[in-house]
């Protein structure tokens, strides 16, 4: 049984690397990189290996889930808002020309994989296993750069010829993976989930690859994650109350900024110049044109959306977006725009409920200084939210953050239930002591009477 357990753990880690991290996946895109300008996309042709790998991965995940079906089912029920979202996604696929090619099955498989991880590991074990996974991703990326450098460098042009993509299909995917790696390995070092030398070296390697990816989105996401972790750590600190003062001042400044921004008090023209100061284009590498085209498509079906998997099927609406953006864009490059485009306002409402529920619980646990990993998951969620502004992260075809989103929701809910149980136990403890009276108490009462 121990050998079987080790084999299952290694298989699970490989599945996570392929499906969640996108290591060498899809294979055809990795070995034959192309641009995404009009007329250069390879479309759906030649994806035989990637399709076969996906089928094998789905079967393995289904078998693993069946082995632990009671625990996995209980975990899925605890994440009932996510299951409601899955149901709505399946319904929206009926709006597509070919619902069988929507990619909804992949979303469901990612949710099941997340539930399996949460049912199999506690928070410390979760971090320990993922740190090993990031070490494998780092070694694979370094091996590609040493053996086949032409595949390790970015192939998209636009001044990114020296950017690394390593063992991933795009420099941004390398940056995204290493951004999560910095957070996970750094937390592993702090809580000693792995040997500190191993966690520290993996952290430094992830940080180095993050820089070499030249992914501004990943840089900003990592910076926000680190800032959230520092502020949260200051709030939770019992030794340095002055840090909590600075943390609250920082949170207050952020709230004021978010309130003033939509009111127009802050100069938006100045905000548009910030990307140029960072050496980036003011249109965010063509994203603003995509957003305008997507907004025009959303107005056609605002409530129900065009169907989950919209980008994977040819349509007049998709062609209009491509022509307007002059780019065969694969997603809306904004998670919330993609949510409305594919699942409508209803899908956005469900997604927002999941995000807000997880964030509220995590922040409450941090402010209560309960710990137990709540700050780690809050950091992960803020990293995903930051990236969602300029990338699609939880909707087809880009599902790299679904795993982090769902697992964070489940673990945060579990920690909140644990604290509630401990609070109830403390509240009932005095009553329990009052009910247990010393021997002879009743006889003494009768004598007095």
N, C-alpha and C positions, 0 to 999 in steps of 0.2 A: 504493500500500500504506500510505503514511503517513496519507492521508486516511481510508482504511478503518479503520486503527488508532484514529484519533481518534474516529470515529463509534462504533466498538465500545466504546471507553472511556466515552463519554458515555451510551450505551445502558445499559451496565453500572451506571453511577452512578445512573441513573433507576430501574432495577430494584431496586437496593439501597435507595434512598430509599422506594420503595413497599412492597416486601416485608419488608425488615428494620426500617426505621425506622417504617413505618406512616404516612407522610406523606399526608394526605387519604384515608387508607384505613382501613376501607371507606367509599366515597364517600357512600353513603346515610346511614350513621351520622354522618358529618360534617355534612352539610347539614340533617339532621333529627334532632338529638340528643334522646334521651329518657332517662328514669330507668330504674332497674332494680328498682324495687319490684314486688311481685306484681301482675300485671295490666297493667303498663305496657310490657313488652318487646315489640318489634316482631317478634321471632322471625326466621324465615328469609324473610319476605315482602319483596319490593321490593328485592332485592339483585342486580338484573340488571346494573347498571353495574359493581359490584364484582366480580361473577362474570366478566364479560367481560374486565375488566382483569387478573384472575388468570390466565385462560386465555392471553391474549396474552403475559403475563409468563413463564408456564411455557414457551411455545413459543420465546420469545426466548432464555431460559436454555438450553433444550435445544439450540438451534442454535449458540449460542456454545460450549457444551460439546463439540458434535460437531466444531467447527472445530479445537479443541485437545484432541481425545479422548485422545491418548497422554499428554499432561501431566496432564490431569484424572484419567484412570484411575490413573496412577501416584500421584497425590496422594491419591486415595480409598483406594488399597491401603495407603498409609502410615498412614491413619487407620482401620485395620481394626476396632478396637473400636466405632467409630461405625457402621460398616457392619453389624456384628453387631446393634447396637441397632436399626438400620433394619429388618433382617430380622425381629427379634422383634416390632417394632411392627406390621409387616404381618401377622404370624401372629395377634396379638391382635385385629385388626380382624374376624376371623372370629367373635368372640364377640358382635358387634353385630348388631342387627336388619337394618341395611343397610350392609354394609362399604364400598360404593361412596361413601358420604357420610361416611367417617371422618375425612378430612383428612390421611391418611397421605401422599398424594401431595405435599401442600404441605411436609411435613417433609422428604421426599426431595429436593424441589426446593431447599429451603433448604440442605441438605447439599451438593448439587451446586454451588450458587452460592458457598458457602464454599470448596469445593475449587477452583473456577475462580479466585477471587480469590487464593488461596494459590499456585496454579500460574502466575498471570499476573504477580504483583508480589512483590518482596522486601519486607522489613519497612519500609524507608524509603519505598518507593513506595506501600506499603499505607497508611501513615499520611498521606502526601501526598494521595492520592486521597480518603480519608475526611474529611480536613480540609475539602476543597472541598465535599464532601457536606453536612457540618454547616453550612457557610456558607450553602448553599442552603436548608437547613431553617430556619435563623435568619431569613433574608430572607423566606421564605414565611410564617413565623409573624408577623413584624412587618407584612407586607402585609395579612394577614387582620385583624389588630387595627386597622389604619388604614382598610381598606375596608369590612369587615363586622364591627364590634366584637361584635355579638351572637353571632356564631359563634366569635369568638376567646376569649370568656370561658367559664368552666366552666358547664355546664348541669345539674349533678347535685344542686344544692341542698346542704343540710346545712352551711350556713355557708361554702361555698366559692364564693359568687357572684362574688367579686372575683378568684378564681384564674384564671390564664390556661391555655388549652389550645392557643392558636395554631393551627397548621395540622395539629393532631392531633385524634383523636376523643375524647380524655380528658386531663384535666390530668395524670394519672399517667403517660400515655404521653409527654407533653411533658417531664415531669420525668425520665423514664427516658432519653429520647433526649439531653437536655441533660447528664445525668450522664455518659454515655459521651463526649459532646462535650467536656466539661471535661477529661477524661483524655486523649483523642486530641489535641486542639488544644494542650493544655499540653505533651504529649510532643513534638508537632511543633515547638513553639517551642524546646524544649530542644535537640533534635537537628538543628534547621534543615531539617526535611523540606520546609517551605514557606518563603516569605519571612516573616521574623520579624514584621513589621508585620501582615501578613495573619493569621498564626497567632495573634498576640496579640489582635487585635481580635475574631477569631472566638471565642477563649477567653473573653474578657470578655462577649461577647454570650451565649454558652452559659451562663455563670455567672449572668447577669442573668435569663435565662428560667428557669433552674433555680429561682431564688428565687421568681419570680413564679408558678410552677406550684403552689406550696404543697403539694408532694408530700413528706411526711415520709419516705417510703420512699426516694425519690430523694436527699433530703438526707443521710440516714444512709449510703446506699450510696456517695455521693460522698465523705463524710467518711472512711469506711473505706478507700476506694481511695487517697485522698490520704495517709492514715496509712501504708498499706502501701508506697506509693511512697517516702515519706520514710524509713521504716525500712530498706527495701531499698536505697535510695540511700546511707544511712549505712553499711550493711554492705559495699557495693561500693566505698565511698570509700577511696582509698589516701592521701589527704592529711590526713584528720582521723580518726585511730584512736579518739579519744575518742567520736566519734559512734557508732562500732560498739559501744562499751561500753553506751551508752544504748539502742541498738537491741536488743541482747541482753537488757538488763534489761526492756525493754518486751515482748519476745517471751516472756520467762520469766513476767512478770505475767499475760499473756494465757493461757498454758498453765495456770498455777495456778488462774485463774478458771474455765476450762473444766473442770478436774478437780473443783473444789469444788462447782460448780453442781449437777450431777446427784446429788451425795452429800447434798444438803440442808443443807450447812453455811452456805451463803449464804441469807439470808432471802428466800424467794420472794415473800412478801407485799409486801416492800419493792420487789422488782423489778416487781411489777404496778403499783405507783404511779408508776413512771418515765414512762409515757406521759402521765399527768395533769400531771406537772411540765412536760412539753413542750407542754401545751395540747391533748393528744389524749385520746380516750376510753380507759378502761381495758380495754375489750373490743376495742381495735384496729379501730375502725369496723366492728363486727359480725363480724369475722373469727373470733373464738373460737367463736361459734355455728356458723359454717360448718365449722370444724375438727371440732367434736364430731359434726356430722351426717355428715361425710365419713368419720370414723373408724368410725362405725356401718356405713356402706356398705362399707368396706374389709373388715370382719369377715365379710361374706358371701362374698367371693372373694379371700382374701389372697394366694394364690400366683400365680394367673394374671391376676387383675384383671378388670375389667368390659369391657375393650377400649379400644384407643386411639381417641379421638374420642368418648368417653362423653358429654361435655357438649353435643355437637351433635345428639344424637338423643334423642327422647322415650323415657322409660322410667319404670317404677314407682320405681326407686331414685333417679333424678334428681328426680322429683316429691316424694319423701319428704325429700330434702335441702332442696329449696326450701321446703317447708312447715315443716320444723324450723327453718330459718334465717329464715323470713319474708322471703325475698329471692330473686329469680330470678338467683342467682349464676352467672356464666359459667365459673368455674373454682374450684379449691379454695383459692386464695390462699395456697398453700404448695407449692413445686415437688416436694417429696419426698412429700407426701400425694397429690398428683396422680399422681406416678409409680407409687405403689402402687395407687391406685384404678384407673388405666387399664391398667398393664402388669404389675401384681403385683410380688411380691418379686423375681422373675427380672429384670424390667426395672429395678428399683431397683439390683440388684447390678451390672448392666452399666453403668448410668449412674454409679454410685459409682466403678467401676473407671476410667472415663474421667476423671472429676474428679480422683481421687487420682493417676493417672498423670501428668496435666498439671501438677498442683500440685507433686508430688514433683520432677519434672524441673526446673520453673521455679525452685523454691526452692533446689535443688542448684546450678543455674547461678548464681543470685544469690550463694549462700554461697561458691562458687568464684570469684566476682568475674569471671565470664567476660563478662557484658554481652551485647552484640549484640541487645538488645531483650527479653531474657527477663523483666526487671523490668516492662516495659510490659505484657506479656501476663499476668504474675502479678497485676498491678494490675487488669486487666480481669476476670480470673477471680474475684478477691475481691469486686469490685463486683457481679458476677452472683450469687455465693453469698450475699452480704448481702441482695440483693433477693429471692432464692429463699425466704427465711424467711417472708415475708408476701405473696409473689406467685408465681404460676406463670410460669416464664420459658422453659422448654424443652419444654413439652408442650401439645398442643392444648387450647384454641384460641389460647393466648398463646405465640407462638414468637419473640418479639423478641430473646431471648438466644441462640437456636440458632446464629446466625451468629457471634457473639462466642465462644461455647463451642467450636465446631468449628474456626474459624480459629486460635484460641489454641492448641488442642491440636496442630494441624498445624505451626504456626510454632515452637512450643516443641520439638516432636520434631525438627524440621529443625535448630534451633540445637544441640540435644543431639548429633545425629549429626555436625554440623560440628565441635564441640569434641572428640568422640571421635576423629574422623579426624585432627585436628591433634595430639592426644595420641599417637596411634599413629605419626604422622610424626616427632615429636620423639623417641620411644622408639627408632625404627629408624635415626635419623640417625647416631649414633656407630658402629653396626654397618656402615653404608654406607661411612663413611670408613675403617673398618678394612679393608674388603674391597678398596678402591682403593689399591693399593700403588704407590710410585714406580717409574719405569722403571729396570731394572737390578738390582732387589732380588734376583731369583732368581739372577743371575750372582754377586752378592756372597755369597749363601749358599753356592754351590758352591765359591768360592774359600776361604772360611773352613773348609769341611769338608776 
